[in-house]
Amino acid sequence: MRAAAIRLDVISALCLSLFMAKFAMGGELNPDCGTPSDIHDGWRISPPEQQGFDAARLCAMGNGVSDGRLPNVDSIVVVRHGVLVYERYFGYPNHPSFDATIKHTGNSMAKSVVSLLVGIAMERGLIKNLDAPIFSYFPEYADLRSPGKDRITLRNLLTMSAGLNAAVAHPIAHHDHDPYRHALELNLARAPGVSFDYNSSETELIGAVLQRVSGKTVDILARENIFVPLGINDVDWYGRLGNGVPASSTGLSLRPRDWAKIGQLVLNRGAWEGTQIVPASWIAQSTAEQIKTPKHLSYGFLWWLGRSQIEGRVVQWTAAMGVNSQKIIVIPETDMIVVFNASLESTQMIEPEIQLLDKYVLPAILQH
């Protein structure tokens, strides 16, 4: 009897040891290695191994972030084959903490959401021609017209190529009571459509166009046409222009998992659970290269396009990006979405989170 009890104790100890080993190696039992929790927000959840990942590599990424060896981020969310496989949140001294239920500001990722709204407006006939002169939407500013400015189109605004002098523009989100006049009175630094020059004022003009053709501000349009169909219920669009209208270039705050839903919508070519939310043709057009940008990137219609090189293999991706390295990265080739959110100030929009993508997330699939 005593011998049997001893054998039972040995077996129990062995099982506990195996449990802890799996916990430490980043298996599905280890929440510190990015195991998602079910918060009933519509995402299916799976261990990363079941979706083709090397879970140990993902775990190493999270541990590297948490101990300061890798770039600072507040959260990382990874989705593959429409399934949430990795989710981890990080805390820093004297810094707000995040978890799956807390919204994170996306800064200029809002621009990419506005692009989706333009596609919906075009499908509904509210916007008929991307190449119509922009002043046709703003007749009250006819005094600002010139032969050069008369060539500015909505297409130019979507590609940050209107030519308006961004160098002398001041932030309009909290200042001008007439922000659209401020944007349109800027001098032309170059001919419209010639080259890329990042200018948030141009996206504010797009938001104004959407409001004029629909009678609704961008926050309401996004809620009715994107957020509600995607089951995104916890939203804050806090940015306001000087005229009190919600900003179009910034100010949107969503849970990291909900930012991932925006990415999944794009990966699905505008469809969600069998319903076409955004025209597939618009997704294809807006995420195709429309103009070159600095740093070996290109730009679609308010979406960035880039590439990663993994051991000689080139992987193309599309991204929504915001200051402090906020990112939704859509990678059709691997059927994957990666979301990074950060709060600590970053001097570059592109780096450093792409390092995490290139050294950990993509190799976790391609070398597995």
N, C-alpha and C positions, 0 to 999 in steps of 0.2 A: 504493500500500500504506500509505504513511504517512498519506495523507488519510483512508483508511478507518479507520485506528486513531484518528485525531483525532476523526472523527465518532462512533466508538464511545465514546470518552471523554466527549464532549459528551452523548451519550444517557444514559450511565451517571450522569453528574453530574445531569442533569435528573431522572432517576428517583429518585435519592437525595434531591433537593430536594423532589420531590412526596411522597416517603415521610415526610420530616421535617415537611413542612407538615401532612400528615394527622395525624401524631403530635402536633404542637403544637395542632391544632384540636380535639382530643378525639375523634378517630375511633377505630375499633375497634383500631387498632394501638397506641394510647397507654394503657399501664397506669396512668399518673398521672391519667387522666381517668375512672377507675372501671371499666375493663374487667375483668370477673370472670375468674378462673382456674378451670380444671376440677380440682377436688380429689376427684372421683368420690364425691360425697355424694348423688347422686340428682337434682341440679338440672340442667335443660337450660339452656344459656347462649346468649345472642343479643346482638348489638350493639343498643344502644338504638334506633337509627333503624328497625330492622326491627319494633319493637314500638310505633312511633308517637311516639317521643320526639325532641325537639330535643337532640341530644347536647351541643351547645355550651353550652346552659343548665345541664345537669347538670355539665359540666366546670367552668363558672364557679362553681357552688356549692361543689364540692370545693376549688377554688383559693382561694375566699373563706374557707373554714374553715381551710385550711392556713396562710394568711398572716395569720390573726387578725382579719379583717374581719367574719366571721360567727360565730355561736355555736360554742363548743367542743363537739366530739363526738369520740368514739373511733372510731366506724364508722357508715357509712350503707350500707344494702342496699336495693335496689329490685327488685321482681319485678312483671312484668306479663304477663297471659295465661299464668300458670304458668311463666314463663321468667325466669331471673335475668339482669337487663340492666345493673345498676350495682352496684358494690361498691367501697368505698374506706375505708381505715383511716388514722388520723392519729396523729402522735406529738407529744409535748410534753416540754419539759425536765423532768427529775426526775419523770417520770410513766411508768407501765407502758405498753408498746407492745402493740398488738394486730394480728393478721392473721386470715385466714380460718380458721385452725386453732386459734385460742385462744378459750376460753370467756369469756363476759362475764356478770357478775351482772346479773340482771334486777330485783332487789329485789321490789317489789310486783307485777310482772308474773306472779309465781307465783300470785297470787290468781285470775287469769283461767284458768290451767291447772286450778286446783281447781274452777272453775265447770264446765269440760268434764267433770271426773270426776263431779260431781253429776249431770250429764245422763246419763252412762253408767250410774251407779247407779240412776237412776230407770227407765231402759229395762229394766234387769235385775230390777226389782222390789225392789231392796234398800232404796230409799227410795220410799215409796208416796204421800206427801202432803206437799207443801211447807208446808201450813198446819197441820200437827200441832204442838202445843206443844213447844217445844225441851226442856222439862224431861222429856218422855217419853223422851228419849234419855239423860238424866242423873238417874236415880232416886236415886242416892247423894247428890245435893245437894238433896234435898227440903227441908232446913232453910233454904235460901236462897229458897224460893218466896214469892211474894206475889201478891195479886190482879192487880197490874199486870204483874209478870214472867211470870205464867202465860199472858199473851197473846203473848209472844214466840214467833215461829215461825221455821222454817228460811228461809222466804221473807224475813222481816225481816233475817236475817243476810246473805242473799245481796244485799240492797239497802242494806246499811249503815243500816238504819232500826230496829234493835232498841230504840233509846232509851237504851241503857246509857251511863253518863256517861263518855265518852272523855276528858274533861278531867282526870279524876283517875286514869285508868288509867296504869300505868307499863309500859314495854316488858316483855313476858312471855317473849320468846324466850330470854333468858339468865338468868332469875331464878327465878320460882316453881317449886317442885317439884310444885305442884298448880295449873298454869296455868288449868285450866278452872274450878276453884272461884274463882280470882281474877277471871276474866271474869264469872262469873255473880253474884258478890257485889257487883258495882258497882251503885250506886243508879241508878234510872231518872231520867234528866234530862228525858224527855218520853215520851209514850205511844208504844208500839211501832207502827211503820208510818206515823207521821205525817210525819217529815222525815229527810233524809239527814244523817249525821254520821260521817265517816270514822273507823273504829275497827278496827284490825287484830286485836284480841282476838276480834271477832265471826267473822273468817275462821278463827281457830284453833279455835273451836267447831265450824265446819263440817268442818274436818279431823278433829276428834274423832268427829263423827257418821259420817263416811265410814269411819273405822277400826272403829267399833263395828258397823256394818252389814256390813262386808266382811271384817273380821279382818286388814286390811292397812293400813299407813301410807301417807300420800299419795305418798311417793317411789316406793314399790313399785307402787302403783296406776297412777301416771303412767307408769312404765317399761313395765309390762306392757300397758297399754291405749292409750297414746298414743305414747310414744317409740319402742318397737320397731316398731309398724306404720308409723311415719313415717321409719324408718331413722335415727333420732337415737341415736347410740351413745356420744357423749362427753358425759356428764352429771355434774354435781356438785350435790347438794342438801345444801349444807353447814349450813344453819340448823338449830339444835336448840333445843327448849324446855327449860325447867328439869327436866322429867321425862325428858329424853333422846329424846323423840319428834321427828321432823323437823317443822319449822315449816310451816304452810300459807300463811302470809301473806307469806313472803319466803324467800330462801336458795337459789333455783334459779339455776343457772349453765349456760348453753348457748352454743354458737357463734352469732354473729349470723345466719348462714344457717339455723341450726336454729330460732331464734326466728321467722324468716320462714316456716318450715314450719308452725309453730303458726298463724300468720296465714293461710297458704294453706288450712289445714284449715278454718278458720272461713269464709273466702271461698267454699270449696267446699261450704258448708253441712254440714260434718262428714264429708265423703267424701275419700278419698285413694286414687288409682289404682284407682278402681272399687269400693273397699270402704268401707262406711259405718262410720266409727270412732265418731262421736258422732251421736246422732239429729238429723236435720235440724230436727225440731220444736223441739228444745232450743236449737239454734243460733239459730233465729228468735226464740224467746222470750227467751233470755238476752242477745241483742244488740238487743232492742227496749227502748224507754224504759219503765222501771219507776218511776223517781222522779227528780225534779229535783235538781240539785246547784248549788253556787255556780259562778261564772265562766261562765255561759251554757252549761254542759254538762248532761248527764243521765246516768243510770246504769241499766244493765240488771242482770243477775246477775253481779256482779264484772267487768263490762266497762263502759268509759266510752263515751259517745256524744257526738260533737261535729260541728262543721261548719266548712267553709272557704268564704270568699267570694272568688271570682276574677273580677274585672271584672263584677260584678253577678250572676254565676252562683253558686249555692249548691251545694256538694258535701258530702254527708253522709259521715261515717266512724265507725268503731268502733275502739276502741283498748284494748290492755292498757298500763298505765302503771306506772312505778315511780319512786321518788325518784332524783334526779339525772337526771331526764328520760329514763329508759329508756322506749322505746315500740315496740309493734307497732301499726301503723296499717293497718286494713283498709278499703279503699275500693271497695265493690261497683260503683259507677257507672262507674269507670274500670278495673275488673278488675285492681286493683293492691294490692300490699303494700309498705309502707315500714317499715324497722326502723332506729331510732336507738338507739345505746348511748353512754353518757357516764360518766365517772368523776369529773371535776372537779365539785365541789359546786355544785348549783344551788338557788336559793332557791324555785323554783316547779317543781311537777311538770309543768305544762302547757307553759309556755314554757321555753326559747326555741326548741326544735326545731320547733314548729309554724310558726315563721317560715320555716324552710327548706322545709317542705312547701308553704306558701302562696306563697312568692316564687320558688321554683325548681322543685320536683318537679311539682306540679300544672300550673303554667304551661307546663312543658316538653311537656305533652300537649295541654292545652286551647288553647294559642296556637300550636301547631305546624301 
